[in-house]
């Protein structure tokens, strides 16, 4: 997939996420269905941590000077919520109670930092030639890391909408 298209999908998906959070109270944001599930605030915290980690992973992948030819990964499978994924500890949320404005600010800040990083790329096509090990997909092209970021966010938007449906 082309870099500019992915960049646009990242933007659209984040806007959709922020819109999804608009009408939620503090209690709704922090309410958990049960002890084993995350609140909407925790899902957002997970997305923020994931985005920050992606910057580090992509930077590491870019350190290699060798072009690599590896098979494309089925990153679209992230949208299949029937397949449960266990988040690595490093991107698991805390138990902290958060306000909507805090969450929105943190989401905006993580995206600003992510975009600032992307804007430093002199030649974005290098993302299609370098890879880094992904926790779910193993060796994965950096361009697919970008694609998986918005797909991962879309997966969690669906989860948030299901939680919101329970409020009704």
C-alpha positions as CSV (number, residue, x, y, z in Angstrom):
1,X,0.0,0.0,0.0
2,X,1.2,3.5,-0.8
3,X,2.7,5.7,2.0
4,X,0.4,8.6,1.3
5,X,-2.7,6.4,1.4
6,X,-1.7,4.9,4.7
7,X,-0.9,8.4,6.1
8,X,-4.5,9.4,5.1
9,X,-6.0,6.3,6.7
10,X,-4.1,7.0,9.9
11,X,-5.6,10.5,10.0
12,X,-9.1,9.3,9.2
13,X,-9.0,6.6,11.8
14,X,-7.7,8.9,14.5
15,X,-10.5,11.4,13.7
16,X,-13.0,8.6,14.0
17,X,-11.6,7.5,17.3
18,X,-11.8,11.1,18.7
19,X,-15.4,11.4,17.5
20,X,-16.2,8.1,19.2
21,X,-15.1,9.6,22.5
22,X,-17.0,12.9,22.2
23,X,-20.1,12.1,24.1
24,X,-18.7,10.0,26.9
25,X,-18.7,10.9,30.6
26,X,-15.8,10.2,32.9
27,X,-17.7,7.2,34.4
28,X,-18.4,5.8,31.0
29,X,-14.8,6.2,29.9
30,X,-13.5,4.4,33.0
31,X,-16.2,1.7,33.5
32,X,-15.1,-1.9,32.9
33,X,-17.6,-4.6,31.9
34,X,-15.7,-7.0,34.2
35,X,-12.3,-7.6,35.8
36,X,-10.9,-9.2,32.6
37,X,-11.9,-6.4,30.2
38,X,-10.5,-2.9,29.6
39,X,-12.4,0.3,30.0
40,X,-12.6,2.7,27.0
41,X,-9.9,4.9,28.8
42,X,-7.7,1.9,29.1
43,X,-8.2,1.0,25.4
44,X,-7.1,4.5,24.5
45,X,-4.1,4.3,26.8
46,X,-3.2,1.1,25.0
47,X,-3.5,2.8,21.6
48,X,-1.2,5.7,22.8
49,X,1.4,3.3,24.2
50,X,1.3,1.2,21.0
51,X,1.7,4.3,18.8
52,X,4.7,5.4,20.8
53,X,6.2,1.9,20.6
54,X,5.7,1.8,16.8
55,X,7.9,4.9,16.4
56,X,10.7,3.1,18.2
57,X,10.2,-0.1,16.3
58,X,10.2,1.6,12.9
59,X,13.3,3.7,13.8
60,X,15.1,0.5,14.7
61,X,14.0,-1.1,11.4
62,X,15.3,1.9,9.5
63,X,18.8,1.5,11.1
64,X,19.4,-1.5,8.9
65,X,21.1,-0.5,5.6
66,X,20.2,-3.7,3.9
67,X,17.1,-4.0,1.7
68,X,15.1,-7.0,2.5
69,X,12.6,-9.0,0.6
70,X,10.1,-10.7,3.0
71,X,6.6,-11.9,2.4
72,X,3.7,-9.6,3.1
73,X,1.9,-10.2,6.3
74,X,-1.9,-10.5,6.6
75,X,-2.2,-7.3,8.6
76,X,-5.9,-7.0,7.7
77,X,-6.5,-9.9,10.0
78,X,-6.2,-7.4,12.9
79,X,-9.8,-6.5,12.0
80,X,-11.0,-10.0,12.8
81,X,-12.1,-9.6,16.4
82,X,-13.1,-13.2,16.7
83,X,-9.3,-13.8,17.0
84,X,-8.3,-12.7,20.5
85,X,-4.8,-11.1,20.7
86,X,-2.9,-10.7,23.9
87,X,-1.3,-7.3,24.2
88,X,2.4,-7.3,25.2
89,X,3.0,-6.0,28.7
90,X,4.7,-2.9,27.5
91,X,1.5,-1.7,25.9
92,X,-0.9,-2.7,28.5
93,X,-2.8,0.1,30.2
94,X,-2.7,1.1,33.9
95,X,-5.6,1.2,36.3
96,X,-5.5,5.0,36.4
97,X,-8.8,6.8,36.1
98,X,-8.6,9.3,33.3
99,X,-10.7,12.3,32.2
100,X,-11.8,12.6,28.5
101,X,-9.8,15.7,28.0
102,X,-6.6,14.0,29.2
103,X,-7.2,11.0,26.9
104,X,-7.9,13.3,23.9
105,X,-4.7,15.3,24.7
106,X,-2.6,12.2,25.0
107,X,-4.0,10.8,21.7
108,X,-3.3,14.1,19.9
109,X,0.2,14.2,21.4
110,X,1.1,10.7,20.4
111,X,-0.1,11.3,16.8
112,X,1.8,14.6,16.6
113,X,5.0,12.8,17.6
114,X,4.2,10.0,15.2
115,X,3.6,12.4,12.3
116,X,6.8,14.4,13.2
117,X,8.7,11.2,12.9
118,X,7.1,10.3,9.6
119,X,7.9,13.8,8.3
120,X,11.6,13.2,8.9
121,X,11.7,10.4,6.3
122,X,13.5,11.6,3.3
123,X,12.5,8.6,1.2
124,X,9.3,6.9,2.5
125,X,9.8,4.1,0.0
126,X,12.5,2.7,2.3
127,X,9.6,1.5,4.5
128,X,8.8,-1.0,1.9
129,X,12.3,-2.4,1.9
130,X,13.1,-2.6,5.6
131,X,11.6,-4.7,8.3
132,X,11.4,-5.2,12.1
133,X,10.0,-8.0,14.2
134,X,6.4,-7.4,15.2
135,X,4.9,-9.2,18.3
136,X,2.0,-10.7,16.3
137,X,3.4,-11.0,12.8
138,X,7.1,-11.6,13.4
139,X,9.4,-10.1,10.6
140,X,7.2,-7.5,9.0
141,X,8.0,-4.7,6.5
142,X,7.9,-1.2,8.1
143,X,5.2,-0.1,5.6
144,X,3.1,-2.9,7.0
145,X,3.8,-1.6,10.5
146,X,2.2,1.7,9.4
147,X,-0.8,-0.1,7.9
148,X,-1.2,-2.2,11.0
149,X,-1.3,0.8,13.2
150,X,-4.5,2.2,11.7
151,X,-6.0,-1.3,11.4
152,X,-5.2,-1.9,15.1
153,X,-6.9,1.4,15.9
154,X,-10.0,0.4,13.8
155,X,-10.2,-2.9,15.7
156,X,-10.3,-1.0,19.0
157,X,-12.8,1.5,17.7
158,X,-15.2,-1.4,17.1
159,X,-14.5,-2.6,20.7
160,X,-15.2,0.9,22.0
161,X,-18.5,1.0,20.1
162,X,-19.5,-2.4,21.5
163,X,-18.8,-1.0,25.0
164,X,-20.8,2.1,24.2
165,X,-23.7,-0.1,23.1
166,X,-23.8,-1.6,26.5
167,X,-24.4,1.8,28.0
168,X,-27.8,2.1,26.3
